[in-house]
Amino acid sequence: MVTVQNKNVYRLGRERAEQQEHHSILYWCITGFVLAFLMIAPFQTALFYGSSAKYEGPIYTSMVWAAVVLLLLVVYLYSRWQWKEQRDLYAVAVWGVPLGYLLSLLSAVTRHHAENLLLFHVMYAVFFLMGLWLARNRFGHAAIRYGIVCSAYAVVVFCLLNVFGNVYFYDAVMKQGEELRLTSVFQYANAFAGFLIIPLLCCLHLIISSRRWYVTAIHAVMLVPVLLSFFLTLSRGGLVMLPFILLAFLPFMAFAKQIRFFLYLVIGGVASLLITDKIRDIASKVLDTMAARRGPDFKVKDTLSFFDSLSFAGWSTLLAASTLAALVIVLLHRFGMPWLDKGLSRLSRAKFSNLYIPVLIVFGLALGVFLVASKSFVVNVLPEALSSRIQSINLQQHSVLERFTMYRDTFKALQDYPLFGAGGNAWAVLYPQYANNPYTVSQVHSFLLQYMVETGIVGVLILLAFIGSILVLFAKRYFAGRSEADGERDLLFYAVVVAILLHSLMDFEMSYVFVSAIVFLSLGGLASGFSAPLRPRGETFKWVKSKYVFPLFLGIVSVLFLITSFIHWSADRQYARALQLAGEGKSLNEVLVPLDKALELQPNNLYYALTRVNFMEQVYKQTQNEAYYKEGTKWLDSIKKTEPYDRSVFEAGYNHYMLGNKQEEALALMEDGLRRFPWVIGMYERAAMLHLQLGEKARQSGMKKVADSHWTAGIELHQEVLARQKKLESLPKGQMAGSPFDITPGFSLTLGQIYYISGDAGKAAELLAATADERLDAEISKSGTRWYLAALKKAGKPDESLYERFTAKYPEEKNEIESIVSFVL
């Protein structure tokens, strides 16, 4: 009895303290940052991190603000931190996630990106802490919940504004062939589809749990826009993963609420499908109009008015469908559902009743597979574009086969970097050397596998243990019988986590910093409810339990994070200023001032260094002053040390050597490139050209053995290309090979010359036949035809007709052809 009393006193004291937290100015500042981030960050391309400097600025800005907030959090926790509850353990455990990226720096293949990914995961840990502390009281919990929901709704509305031409964001609506697809702020349809599952689950959950008709109406009105957007992404991955996400989400709802969930989903789905084709046709016409008005900066100033005939037709159709569906849902929810709940009350109280619907979903999945495979009429009644996408879902579909190939290739990379991985963004720079065929994909299309390549077995186990333990503990607490209201509130956080993480198993929306941030924010929201006392309460790790150790650790991290983030942000501002001055035509000295400041702040940034090299090369071309060439060489050698695998650094090195007429160095680099980029046909073409040129140079210098070695190497390149082309023939029937891996006319010309000089005129003629075409580039056509005619004559198979036509057009070529025929090595 005494124990129960002590527990109640402890609980009541904790609740009183949490209720007073939102009176703190620091608490309001942190909450304000979270809400501002949720409403601003999505419209910065959702803070996508790609292999380009243009994506870095908005992310660095977010990092600086997150670092400031972490400092505020340190001050906030200084007098509040206590090592007493399970959630306090997670405040420490989350730092294992950035630790995985810190360890990966030991074997990072790209220093710049590895450091960035480490900083991003420090920021994710900050978002987790914000969710962990803000959601401890009802005000903070509600602020984050509704902030996420409003942010998701805003992304949907923004997409529809683009659909109907009222605003224009490049590729928010795009065409792939004849298919129109919605991408919104993500500029990638599959990422938008995965994100849309968040507002879909939240919308339906809020409708079901609301007790006020106007709250029901607000969310019911959004149901059709969300579902319409989801259908128009034409995402096969979204359609495939949605049932599995529902399987993970629905068991947390009572049977009667699951019935409501599906009933409202069907109402919204039918209303959406009825207008899908019409909205798609309107969107297609609007997109054509916007494309015609788009300027060279990919912006449209003259967007459509809401009262434009096209825009008005779209909005009126959507609003009519949304309003009608919302009205039906509100009436059912107000008058029909109480009756339904009463009728199902006995069934709802049955053991495992929350699993009845999930079991039906499993059977529904099996039935759906059968209907798709048999091309049932049920599929054919769907909108045309959606129907064709659904019918194309099968394990032999090209995107599935390509994903499986890529997934297998990630394990090849893991074998070389098993323990700590290859560092942040490793896949983007490493995949060419592990690729089974010439695909071009800088994202793995699986968050877990990409994370594995970046952080190795250690990092991925830390992540799985962290996220898995939160989800397991949440489920145990949820089903342990705590208050229904608390459980329903936490379900919104769970919806975010399960929607994104499950969908990201087969796509890369976690590469959007905004998406990753809200996942960790929601994980923090889930963990905030873990208020059970820690056990055992012995003297183990007594130093950790000190109220000052963790705030001190956070203080050190926050200072380092703020300094580093500010350096990155300042460097990005200076770089942007340098590009602006260059675009305005300012002098080199003026442009180099901010650029050199950027490089001083971030010497390992490959984008800044390569821009410096490019500027030096431009001036060298104009002045032929060797000092500029040497300056470019210095910066190029510097960045090669930290970015040895990056394709852009490799290409810059090749161009630099060729500019300086350093063919031997260029060939050595190209031979290294053939090992790292074995599926890039241009590598073979350039290597063959260098072997031809250096072989001819050696021949003229009387070094016959050296010349012969170059001819032999050129022929071996041809054999390697043929072997790889043979390998591509073994790909499954439905799988696309990727980038072209064919012998180009220019490559044929080079190889034909090498074979001819090596004494195989017949093989030379076979290859050079592809160059004797007037539709080709004039230089290749003229030179190729010349060598082709010479090779035919040398092989004893002259083409008199072609010879007459060619020499009639170019009389001087007679002597050139005879010179080649009489050539003796």
Residue pairs with C-beta under 8 A, 6 or more apart in sequence:
10 533
11 531
14 531
18 136
18 137
19 137
19 138
21 27
21 133
21 136
21 137
21 140
22 28
22 31
22 137
22 139
22 140
24 76
26 72
26 73
26 75
26 76
27 76
27 134
27 140
29 69
29 72
30 69
30 72
30 73
30 76
30 130
30 133
30 134
31 134
31 140
31 143
33 65
33 66
33 69
33 130
34 127
34 130
34 134
34 143
34 144
34 147
34 521
35 143
35 147
37 62
37 65
37 517
38 147
38 148
38 150
38 151
38 518
39 147
39 150
39 151
39 154
41 47
41 58
41 62
41 513
41 514
41 517
42 151
42 154
42 155
42 158
42 185
42 514
43 158
43 185
44 58
44 514
45 55
45 58
45 185
45 186
45 187
45 512
46 185
46 186
46 191
46 512
46 513
46 514
46 515
47 55
47 58
47 59
47 62
47 512
47 513
47 514
47 517
48 55
48 186
48 187
48 511
48 512
48 513
49 55
49 56
49 59
49 116
49 120
49 425
49 511
49 512
49 513
50 442
50 511
51 113
51 425
51 428
51 442
51 648
52 607
53 572
53 575
53 605
53 607
53 608
56 116
56 568
56 572
57 569
57 572
57 573
57 576
59 116
59 120
59 513
60 565
60 568
60 569
60 572
61 569
62 123
62 513
62 517
63 119
63 120
63 123
63 561
63 565
63 568
63 569
64 562
64 565
64 566
64 569
66 123
66 126
66 127
66 561
66 565
67 126
67 558
67 561
67 562
67 565
67 566
68 562
69 126
69 130
70 126
70 129
70 554
70 557
70 558
70 561
70 562
71 555
71 558
71 559
71 562
73 126
73 129
73 130
73 133
73 554
73 558
74 551
74 554
74 555
74 558
76 133
77 133
77 550
77 551
77 554
78 551
81 88
81 547
81 550
81 551
82 88
82 547
83 534
83 544
83 545
83 546
83 547
83 550
84 533
84 534
85 530
85 531
85 532
85 533
85 534
86 473
86 527
86 530
86 531
86 532
86 533
86 534
87 132
87 136
87 527
87 528
87 529
87 530
87 531
88 534
89 534
90 128
90 132
90 470
90 527
90 530
91 129
91 132
91 550
92 544
92 550
93 466
94 125
94 128
94 129
94 466
94 520
94 524
95 125
95 557
96 462
96 465
96 466
97 121
97 124
97 125
97 462
97 463
97 466
98 118
98 121
98 122
98 124
98 125
99 462
100 121
100 420
100 421
100 455
100 456
100 458
100 459
100 460
100 462
100 463
101 114
101 117
101 118
101 121
101 423
101 424
101 454
101 455
101 459
102 118
103 420
103 455
103 456
103 458
103 459
104 114
104 118
104 420
104 421
104 422
104 423
104 424
104 454
104 455
104 456
104 459
105 111
105 114
105 115
105 118
105 423
106 420
107 417
107 420
107 421
107 422
107 423
108 114
108 422
108 423
108 424
108 426
109 417
109 422
109 423
109 426
109 429
109 430
109 644
109 645
110 423
110 424
110 425
110 426
110 428
110 429
110 642
110 643
110 645
110 646
111 423
111 604
111 642
111 643
112 602
112 604
112 605
112 606
112 642
112 643
113 423
113 424
113 425
113 426
113 428
113 429
114 423
114 424
114 425
114 426
115 424
115 604
116 424
116 425
116 568
117 423
117 424
117 425
117 454
118 424
119 561
119 564
119 565
119 568
120 424
120 513
120 516
122 557
122 561
123 513
123 517
123 561
124 516
124 517
124 519
124 520
125 520
126 561
127 517
127 518
127 520
127 521
127 524
128 520
128 521
128 523
128 524
128 527
129 524
130 521
130 524
131 144
131 493
131 520
131 521
131 522
131 523
131 524
131 525
131 527
131 528
132 524
132 525
132 527
132 528
133 140
133 524
133 528
134 140
134 141
134 143
134 144
134 528
135 141
135 144
135 493
135 524
135 525
135 528
135 529
136 528
141 489
141 525
141 528
142 489
144 493
144 521
144 522
144 525
145 489
145 492
145 493
145 525
148 198
148 202
148 492
148 496
148 518
148 521
148 522
149 199
149 202
149 203
149 206
149 492
151 518
152 195
152 196
152 198
152 199
152 202
153 199
153 222
155 184
155 185
155 195
155 199
156 184
156 196
156 199
156 222
156 225
156 226
156 229
157 225
158 167
158 169
158 172
158 184
158 185
159 172
159 173
159 182
159 183
159 184
159 185
159 192
159 229
160 225
160 229
160 318
161 167
162 168
162 169
162 172
162 173
162 184
163 173
163 182
163 232
163 279
163 282
163 283
163 286
163 314
164 282
164 283
164 286
164 304
164 306
164 310
164 311
164 314
164 315
165 286
165 289
165 290
165 303
165 304
165 308
165 310
165 311
166 303
166 304
166 305
166 306
166 311
167 303
168 290
168 294
168 299
168 300
168 303
169 185
170 187
170 294
170 298
170 299
171 183
171 187
172 182
172 183
172 184
172 185
172 187
173 180
173 181
173 182
173 183
173 283
173 286
173 287
174 180
174 181
174 183
174 187
174 189
174 287
175 181
175 284
175 287
179 234
179 385
179 389
180 232
180 280
180 283
180 284
180 287
180 385
181 189
181 232
181 233
181 234
181 235
182 189
182 192
182 229
182 232
182 233
182 283
183 189
183 191
183 192
183 233
184 192
184 195
184 229
185 192
186 192
186 195
186 509
186 512
189 233
189 234
189 235
190 233
190 235
190 237
190 238
190 507
190 509
191 507
191 508
191 509
191 512
191 515
192 229
192 233
192 235
193 230
193 233
193 235
193 237
193 238
193 503
194 235
194 237
194 238
194 241
194 499
194 500
194 503
194 504
194 507
194 509
195 500
195 509
195 515
196 226
196 229
196 230
196 233
196 238
197 230
197 238
197 241
197 242
197 245
197 499
197 500
197 503
198 495
198 496
198 499
198 500
199 222
199 226
200 223
200 226
200 227
200 230
201 245
201 249
201 495
201 499
202 492
202 495
202 496
203 219
203 220
203 222
203 223
203 226
204 223
204 261
204 264
204 265
205 253
205 261
205 488
205 491
205 492
205 495
206 215
206 219
206 492
207 216
207 219
207 220
207 223
207 260
207 264
207 329
207 333
208 253
208 257
208 260
208 261
208 264
209 257
209 488
210 216
210 219
210 333
213 330
213 333
213 334
216 329
216 330
216 333
216 334
217 326
217 330
220 264
220 268
220 325
220 326
220 329
220 330
221 322
221 323
221 326
222 322
223 264
223 267
223 268
223 322
223 325
223 326
223 329
224 268
224 271
224 272
224 275
224 318
224 321
224 322
224 325
224 326
225 318
225 322
226 268
227 268
227 269
227 271
227 272
228 272
228 275
228 276
228 279
228 318
230 238
231 272
231 273
231 276
231 383
231 386
232 276
232 279
232 280
232 283
232 385
234 385
234 386
234 389
235 389
236 389
236 390
236 392
236 393
236 397
236 399
237 503
237 506
237 507
238 503
239 389
239 390
239 393
240 393
240 506
241 502
241 503
241 505
241 506
243 361
243 364
243 365
243 368
244 502
245 498
245 499
245 502
245 503
246 358
246 361
247 358
247 361
247 362
248 498
248 502
249 491
249 494
249 495
249 498
249 499
250 258
250 261
250 354
250 357
250 358
250 361
251 354
251 355
251 358
252 354
252 475
252 478
252 487
252 491
252 494
253 261
253 354
253 491
254 348
254 353
254 354
255 344
255 347
255 348
255 350
255 353
255 354
255 356
255 357
256 340
256 341
256 344
256 345
256 347
256 348
258 354
258 356
258 357
259 340
259 344
259 357
260 333
260 337
260 340
262 357
263 332
264 329
264 332
264 333
267 325
267 328
267 329
267 332
268 325
268 329
271 321
271 322
271 324
271 325
272 321
273 382
273 383
273 386
274 321
275 317
275 318
275 321
276 383
276 385
276 386
277 383
277 384
277 385
278 317
279 314
279 317
279 318
280 383
280 385
282 310
282 313
282 314
282 317
283 314
285 310
286 304
286 310
286 311
286 314
289 304
289 310
290 300
290 303
293 300
293 301
293 302
294 300
295 301
304 310
304 311
305 311
306 312
306 315
341 348
347 353
370 376
371 378
371 379
372 379
372 390
372 391
372 393
372 394
373 394
375 391
379 387
379 390
379 391
380 387
381 387
382 390
394 400
395 401
396 732
396 733
396 734
397 734
398 734
398 735
398 736
401 731
401 732
401 734
401 735
402 439
402 441
402 735
402 736
402 738
403 445
403 446
403 506
405 436
405 437
405 439
405 735
406 431
406 439
406 441
406 444
406 445
407 444
407 446
407 449
408 436
409 431
409 434
409 435
409 436
410 427
410 434
410 444
410 446
410 449
410 450
410 452
410 453
412 434
413 422
413 426
413 427
413 430
413 431
413 434
413 453
414 421
414 452
414 453
414 456
414 457
416 422
417 426
417 453
417 456
418 456
418 457
419 456
419 457
419 458
420 455
420 456
420 458
420 459
421 452
421 453
421 454
421 455
421 456
421 458
421 459
422 430
422 453
422 454
422 456
423 454
424 454
425 454
426 453
426 454
427 442
427 443
427 444
427 450
427 453
427 454
428 442
428 443
429 643
429 645
429 646
429 647
430 453
430 645
431 441
431 442
432 647
432 676
432 677
432 678
432 679
432 680
433 675
433 676
433 677
433 678
435 678
435 679
435 738
437 679
437 727
437 728
437 731
437 735
437 737
437 738
438 679
438 680
438 681
438 728
438 737
438 738
438 739
438 740
438 741
439 737
439 738
439 739
440 738
440 739
443 450
443 508
443 511
444 450
444 453
444 508
445 506
445 507
445 508
446 504
446 505
446 506
446 507
446 508
447 501
447 504
447 505
447 507
447 508
447 509
447 510
447 511
448 460
448 504
448 505
450 508
450 511
451 459
451 460
451 463
452 459
452 460
455 462
455 463
467 497
467 501
467 523
470 523
470 526
470 527
471 494
471 497
471 526
473 527
473 530
474 490
474 494
474 526
474 529
477 529
477 530
478 487
478 490
486 529
490 525
490 526
490 529
492 522
493 522
493 523
493 525
493 526
494 522
494 526
496 518
496 519
496 522
497 519
497 522
497 523
497 526
500 509
500 510
500 515
500 518
500 519
501 519
503 509
504 510
509 515
510 516
510 519
543 549
544 550
567 601
567 602
568 601
568 602
570 601
571 597
571 598
571 599
571 601
571 602
571 605
571 608
572 598
574 594
574 595
574 597
574 598
574 601
575 594
575 595
575 598
575 605
575 607
575 608
575 611
577 594
578 591
578 592
578 593
578 594
578 595
578 598
578 611
579 611
581 590
581 591
581 594
582 591
582 615
588 615
588 619
591 615
592 612
592 615
595 608
595 611
595 612
595 615
596 612
598 605
598 608
599 605
599 608
599 609
599 612
599 635
602 608
603 609
603 638
604 639
604 642
604 643
606 639
606 642
606 643
606 646
606 648
606 649
609 635
609 636
609 638
609 639
610 639
610 648
610 649
610 652
612 632
612 635
613 632
613 635
613 636
613 652
613 656
614 652
616 628
616 629
616 631
616 632
616 635
617 628
617 629
617 632
617 655
617 656
617 659
619 625
619 628
620 626
620 628
620 629
620 632
620 659
621 659
629 659
629 660
632 656
633 656
633 660
636 649
636 652
636 653
636 656
639 649
640 649
640 653
643 649
645 676
647 677
650 669
650 673
650 676
650 677
653 669
654 666
654 669
654 670
654 673
654 686
657 663
657 665
657 666
657 669
658 666
663 690
663 693
663 694
663 697
664 694
666 686
666 690
667 687
667 690
667 691
667 694
670 683
670 686
670 687
670 690
671 687
673 680
673 683
673 687
674 683
674 684
674 687
674 717
677 683
678 724
679 724
679 738
679 739
679 741
680 739
681 721
681 739
681 740
681 741
681 742
681 743
681 744
681 747
684 717
684 720
684 721
684 747
685 744
685 746
685 747
685 750
687 717
688 714
688 717
688 718
688 747
688 750
688 751
688 754
689 750
691 710
691 711
691 713
691 714
691 717
691 754
692 710
692 714
692 750
692 753
692 754
694 710
695 706
695 707
695 708
695 709
695 710
695 711
695 714
695 754
695 757
696 707
696 757
698 704
698 706
698 707
698 710
699 707
699 825
704 825
707 825
711 754
711 757
711 758
712 758
714 750
714 751
714 754
715 751
715 754
715 755
715 758
717 751
718 743
718 751
718 754
721 741
721 743
724 741
725 741
725 742
728 737
728 741
731 737
743 751
743 767
743 770
745 770
745 771
745 773
745 776
745 777
745 780
745 784
746 777
746 780
748 767
748 768
748 770
748 771
748 784
749 768
749 771
749 780
749 783
749 784
749 787
751 767
752 764
752 765
752 767
752 768
752 771
752 784
752 787
752 788
752 791
753 764
753 787
755 761
755 763
755 764
755 767
756 764
756 768
756 787
756 790
756 791
756 794
756 820
757 823
757 825
758 825
759 825
761 791
761 792
761 794
761 795
762 791
762 795
764 787
764 791
764 795
765 788
765 791
765 792
765 795
765 797
768 784
768 787
768 788
768 791
769 788
770 784
771 780
771 781
771 783
771 784
771 785
771 787
771 788
772 781
772 784
772 785
772 788
772 789
772 802
773 781
774 781
775 781
776 784
782 810
782 813
785 802
785 806
786 806
786 813
786 816
786 817
786 820
787 820
788 802
789 798
789 799
789 802
789 803
789 806
789 817
790 817
790 820
790 821
792 798
792 799
793 817
793 821
794 821
803 817
806 813
807 813
807 814
807 817
